[in-house]
Amino acid sequence: MLLASRSSLRLATFPTLTRSATSSAQKYQGRASILEKKPDDVVITYAKRTAVGRAKKGQLKDTPVDEMLHALFKATLEKTGLQPSKIDDICVATCHPPSPLYVSRAAAIAAGIPYTVPISVVNRLCSSGLMAIRNIANSIQAGEISLGLAVGVESMSLNPRPTPEVVPAVSEHPDAHDCLQPMGWTSEMVAQTYKVPRKVQDEYAYISHTRASKALSEGIFADEIIPVELRGTIVSVDDTIRPGVTLEGLAKLKPAFPQWGEGSTTAGNASGVGDGAGLCILTTRKRAEQEGMEILGKYITTTVVGVEPRYMGISPIYAIPKILEQVGLSSDEVDVYEINEAFASQFAHCVEQLNVPIKKINPNGGAIAISHPLAMTGIRQVVTGLAELRRKNGQILLTSMCVGSGMGAAGIFVNEA
């Protein structure tokens, strides 16, 4: 039977908060306060992503991050009519390209954003896109800026994960050693330690593939994708989603990492490797209303956690309860969850430990089907989640992801469209 219960593995307790909540979280306590509208709210007035391309084989395999950013900035400015000089700051999330600040700033200037607009880059691996949103939102809340762009971009075709290099004094520490290991190894450690069998992993993967295929066939992703022109071609449809995936087909796939653990991770039950970019425009509610900008959603808060690096993938189990406690929400009060599917091993374990109905999580599939361009994912989950809330007339979105090296993150947003 699909999604067989493994309730005996549920954690007895979640870690309690030992530090005061962030200033943004302190503003909110309970659903009513989260839904209340105030002039100083940080709101999202635009949220789109490019189509995703399959790494090494897909439509973006030869497109470097500066070219993706250039196309995304140009398309965004044209679509929104935003005067580039009104942008106070830009934060670009990206993980592996060399000289990321230089290429990001150059791409912005070439797209028509004046050199008077500053830019920064952020890298917290799989949560980088969410961190870009947080950085811009925090600057707005602090009164340092009033309008900014949060961007996430990754070319895993041209900039794959480099092998970390450290000195023996660092690598000989057990936890430091573990935090440097390939993510496939952490998947196998979670599967083996928390007893997530191959069958369960394939069942969760099948749900992701099936949902994403259905969404693709129904044109649902068109709501969140901004077409961009690259080398004379319009890119507007994901090429990563594989229609027709079956449980039987998943079961026949060979282990991707037979050298580690029980070898239960496969190309079918792990996140795809991909290329893509996404962008959110954030400002205050007061400014958005004064300038006639459409308000799509509201940023509430973000949290980050650290976990034992060997079991990197379980971190949403800690990040999600922490952020819910910070803002006084119950898990039932969240309408849609976007939880990154780095691997079916960790995703299955997180879903079952969190005890959230699967119908609320990744309703249009997740990274196992759509793929996981590292720094894009944190933006994509917000773009995807807000679009889904608009369709369902839902209100509260919670996004979360595990983060390479042994961390996790979560964010809360409100639909206002």
C-alpha positions in Angstrom: 0.0 0.0 0.0 1.3 3.5 -0.8 2.8 5.5 2.0 2.8 2.8 4.6 2.9 4.2 8.1 6.2 4.2 10.0 4.9 5.9 13.1 7.2 3.9 15.4 10.0 6.1 14.0 8.4 9.4 15.0 10.5 11.7 17.1 9.4 12.0 20.7 10.2 15.7 20.9 11.2 18.6 18.8 13.9 21.0 20.0 12.6 24.0 21.9 13.5 27.5 21.1 16.5 28.7 23.2 16.9 32.1 21.6 14.5 34.9 21.2 12.6 35.0 17.9 13.7 37.3 15.1 12.2 40.8 15.0 10.0 39.9 12.0 8.6 36.9 13.9 7.9 38.9 17.0 5.5 41.1 15.0 3.2 38.1 14.5 1.5 35.8 17.0 -1.2 33.7 15.6 -3.1 33.4 12.4 -5.2 36.6 12.9 -2.0 38.8 13.3 -0.4 37.1 10.3 -3.4 37.9 8.1 -3.7 41.5 9.3 -2.6 44.2 6.8 -0.4 47.0 8.0 1.4 49.8 6.0 4.9 48.6 7.0 4.3 44.9 5.9 6.9 43.6 3.5 4.9 42.5 0.5 5.7 40.7 -2.8 4.5 42.5 -5.9 6.0 40.1 -8.5 7.1 36.5 -8.3 8.1 34.5 -11.3 10.7 31.9 -12.4 12.1 30.8 -15.7 11.4 27.4 -17.0 13.8 24.8 -15.6 16.2 22.9 -17.9 17.7 19.5 -17.4 21.3 19.7 -16.5 23.8 18.6 -19.2 20.9 17.7 -21.6 18.2 20.3 -21.5 17.3 23.7 -22.9 19.6 25.7 -20.6 22.7 23.4 -20.6 24.8 25.9 -22.4 23.5 29.0 -20.7 25.7 30.6 -18.0 24.2 32.3 -15.0 25.0 35.8 -16.3 23.0 35.1 -19.5 20.1 33.7 -17.4 20.1 36.7 -15.1 20.4 39.1 -18.0 17.3 37.6 -19.7 15.4 37.4 -16.4 16.1 41.0 -15.5 15.1 42.3 -19.0 11.9 40.2 -19.1 10.9 41.3 -15.6 11.5 45.0 -16.3 9.5 44.8 -19.5 6.6 42.8 -17.9 6.3 44.9 -14.7 7.1 48.4 -16.1 9.2 49.0 -13.0 11.6 51.9 -13.4 15.1 50.4 -12.8 16.2 53.5 -10.9 13.6 52.8 -8.2 15.3 49.6 -7.2 17.2 50.2 -3.9 19.1 46.9 -3.7 19.4 43.4 -5.3 20.4 40.2 -3.6 21.3 37.3 -5.9 21.4 33.8 -4.6 23.8 31.4 -6.4 26.0 28.6 -5.2 28.7 27.5 -7.5 29.6 29.9 -10.4 33.0 31.6 -10.1 33.0 35.4 -9.4 29.3 35.4 -8.7 29.1 39.0 -7.6 30.9 40.3 -10.7 28.7 38.4 -13.1 25.5 39.2 -11.3 26.2 42.9 -11.2 27.3 42.9 -14.8 24.1 41.1 -15.9 22.0 43.6 -14.0 23.7 46.6 -15.6 23.5 45.1 -19.0 19.8 44.5 -18.6 19.2 48.3 -18.0 19.5 48.5 -14.2 21.7 51.6 -13.5 25.0 51.2 -11.9 23.7 53.2 -8.9 21.7 50.2 -7.8 23.9 48.0 -5.5 23.9 44.2 -5.5 25.0 41.4 -3.2 25.2 37.6 -3.5 24.3 35.0 -0.9 25.1 31.3 -0.7 23.5 29.0 1.9 23.4 26.2 -0.6 19.9 24.7 -1.1 18.2 27.6 0.9 20.0 30.4 -0.9 17.0 31.6 -2.8 15.0 31.9 0.5 18.0 33.7 2.0 17.9 36.3 -0.8 14.3 37.0 0.0 15.1 37.2 3.7 18.0 39.6 3.1 15.9 42.0 1.1 12.9 41.7 3.4 15.1 42.3 6.5 16.6 45.4 4.8 13.1 46.7 4.1 12.0 46.0 7.7 15.1 47.8 9.0 14.2 50.9 7.0 17.4 50.7 5.0 15.6 50.3 1.6 12.0 50.3 0.5 12.1 48.2 -2.7 14.4 45.4 -3.7 14.8 42.3 -5.9 15.5 38.8 -4.5 16.9 36.5 -7.2 18.0 32.9 -7.3 20.0 31.4 -10.2 22.0 28.2 -10.9 23.6 26.5 -13.8 24.4 23.0 -12.6 25.3 22.1 -16.1 28.2 24.6 -16.2 28.9 25.0 -12.5 28.5 21.6 -10.8 29.3 21.1 -7.1 33.1 21.5 -6.6 34.8 19.1 -4.3 35.5 21.0 -1.0 39.2 21.1 -0.1 40.2 21.5 3.6 43.3 20.9 5.6 43.7 17.7 7.7 43.1 19.5 10.9 39.6 20.3 9.7 38.8 17.1 7.8 39.8 14.9 10.7 37.1 16.2 12.9 34.2 13.7 12.5 31.3 16.2 12.0 33.5 18.4 9.8 34.4 15.4 7.7 30.7 14.5 7.4 29.6 18.0 6.3 32.0 17.9 3.3 30.6 14.6 1.9 28.5 14.3 -1.2 24.7 14.8 -0.7 24.1 11.3 -2.1 26.0 9.9 0.9 23.7 11.8 3.3 20.7 10.4 1.5 21.9 6.9 2.1 22.7 7.6 5.8 19.2 8.9 6.4 17.6 5.9 4.6 19.8 3.4 6.6 19.6 5.0 10.0 15.9 6.0 9.9 14.9 2.8 8.1 13.3 4.3 5.0 13.1 1.4 2.6 13.5 1.7 -1.2 9.8 0.9 -1.7 8.7 3.8 0.4 11.2 6.1 -1.4 9.8 5.1 -4.7 6.3 5.6 -3.6 7.0 9.2 -2.6 8.9 9.8 -5.8 6.0 8.4 -7.8 3.7 11.0 -6.2 6.0 13.8 -7.2 6.4 12.6 -10.7 2.7 12.0 -11.1 1.7 15.4 -9.7 4.2 17.3 -11.8 3.2 15.5 -15.0 -0.4 16.4 -14.4 0.4 20.0 -13.6 2.5 20.2 -16.8 -0.2 18.7 -19.0 -2.8 21.1 -17.6 -0.6 24.1 -18.1 -0.6 24.9 -14.4 3.1 25.9 -14.3 2.4 28.6 -16.9 1.1 30.8 -14.1 4.5 31.0 -12.5 6.9 30.9 -15.4 8.0 34.1 -17.2 9.1 33.3 -20.8 12.6 34.5 -21.5 14.5 34.9 -24.8 17.8 33.2 -25.0 19.8 33.3 -28.2 16.7 33.9 -30.3 14.6 31.1 -28.6 11.8 31.6 -26.1 12.2 29.4 -23.1 8.9 28.9 -21.3 8.2 25.2 -20.5 10.1 23.0 -18.0 11.9 20.2 -19.8 12.8 18.3 -16.7 9.4 16.6 -16.0 9.1 13.0 -17.2 5.5 12.0 -18.0 4.6 8.3 -17.7 6.7 7.4 -14.7 5.4 4.2 -13.0 6.1 2.5 -9.8 7.2 -0.5 -11.7 9.7 1.6 -13.7 11.0 3.3 -10.6 11.6 -0.1 -8.9 13.8 -1.3 -11.8 16.2 1.6 -11.6 19.7 0.8 -10.4 21.2 2.5 -7.3 22.9 5.8 -7.9 25.2 5.3 -5.0 25.8 1.6 -4.5 29.0 2.3 -2.7 27.2 3.9 0.3 24.7 2.6 2.8 22.1 0.3 1.3 22.1 1.8 -2.2 18.4 2.8 -2.2 18.8 6.2 -3.8 18.2 6.2 -7.6 17.9 8.7 -10.4 14.1 8.3 -10.1 13.8 9.0 -6.4 16.3 11.8 -6.0 16.0 15.4 -7.1 17.0 16.1 -10.6 20.0 18.3 -11.4 18.9 21.4 -13.3 19.4 24.9 -14.5 17.1 28.0 -13.9 16.4 31.3 -12.2 13.6 33.0 -10.3 12.9 36.5 -9.0 10.7 38.3 -6.4 10.1 42.0 -6.1 9.6 43.1 -2.5 8.5 46.5 -1.0 6.4 47.9 1.7 2.6 47.7 1.5 2.4 51.5 1.8 4.7 52.0 -1.2 3.0 49.3 -3.2 -0.4 50.9 -2.7 0.9 54.4 -3.4 2.4 53.3 -6.7 -0.4 51.0 -7.8 1.6 47.8 -7.6 -0.3 44.5 -7.5 0.3 42.8 -4.1 0.6 39.0 -4.5 1.7 38.1 -1.0 3.3 39.1 2.2 6.6 38.0 3.7 6.3 36.9 7.4 9.6 35.4 8.6 12.3 32.9 7.9 14.3 30.6 10.2 17.4 28.5 9.9 18.7 25.5 11.9 21.7 23.2 12.1 21.6 19.5 12.3 24.1 16.6 12.4 25.8 16.8 9.0 25.5 13.1 8.4 21.7 13.4 8.5 21.5 16.7 6.6 18.1 15.8 5.0 16.1 15.6 8.3 16.5 19.3 9.0 12.9 20.3 8.0 11.8 18.3 11.0 13.4 20.9 13.1 13.0 24.1 11.0 9.3 23.7 10.5 8.2 23.4 14.2 10.6 26.2 15.1 9.1 28.7 12.6 5.5 27.7 13.5 6.3 28.3 17.2 7.9 31.6 16.4 4.7 33.0 14.8 2.1 31.1 16.9 0.7 28.9 14.2 -0.3 25.3 14.3 0.7 23.0 11.4 -3.0 22.6 10.5 -3.3 26.4 9.9 -0.9 26.2 6.9 -2.7 25.8 3.7 0.2 24.7 1.4 3.6 23.4 2.2 6.5 23.5 -0.3 9.1 21.1 1.2 12.1 20.5 -1.1 12.5 16.9 -2.2 16.3 16.7 -2.2 16.0 12.9 -1.9 12.9 10.7 -1.4 14.7 9.2 1.6 14.8 12.4 3.6 11.5 13.7 2.2 9.6 10.6 3.2 11.1 10.7 6.7 10.3 14.4 7.1 6.7 14.1 5.9 6.0 11.2 8.2 7.7 12.8 11.2 5.9 16.1 10.7 2.6 14.3 10.4 1.4 16.7 7.7 -1.1 15.4 5.2 0.6 14.7 1.9 -2.2 16.4 0.0 -0.9 19.7 1.5 2.7 19.2 0.5 4.0 19.9 -3.0 0.6 19.6 -4.6 2.1 20.0 -8.1 5.2 17.9 -7.4 8.6 18.9 -6.2 12.3 18.7 -7.0 12.3 14.9 -7.6 10.2 15.7 -10.7 10.9 19.4 -11.5 14.6 19.3 -10.4 16.6 21.3 -7.9 18.8 24.1 -9.3 20.3 24.8 -5.9 20.0 28.6 -5.5 16.9 28.8 -7.6 14.9 26.4 -5.4 14.2 28.8 -2.5 12.7 31.3 -4.9 10.9 28.6 -7.0 9.1 27.2 -3.9 7.8 30.7 -3.0 6.7 31.4 -6.6 5.1 27.9 -6.9 3.5 28.0 -3.5 1.9 31.5 -3.9 0.6 30.5 -7.4 -1.0 27.4 -5.9 -2.6 29.5 -3.0 -4.1 31.8 -5.6 -5.7 28.8 -7.5 -7.1 27.4 -4.2 -7.9 30.7 -2.6 -5.7 29.6 0.3 -3.8 31.9 2.6 -0.7 30.6 4.3 2.4 29.1 2.7 5.2 27.4 4.5 8.4 26.6 2.6 11.2 24.5 3.9 14.3 22.7 2.7 17.3 20.8 4.0 20.6 22.5 3.3 24.0 20.9 2.3 26.5 20.5 5.1 23.8 19.9 7.7 21.4 22.8 7.9 17.8 23.5 7.3 15.5 26.5 6.6 11.9 27.5 6.5 9.8 30.5 5.6 6.2 31.7 5.9 4.3 33.7 3.4 0.7 34.9 2.9 -1.2 34.9 -0.3 -3.0 38.3 -1.0 -3.8 38.0 -4.7 
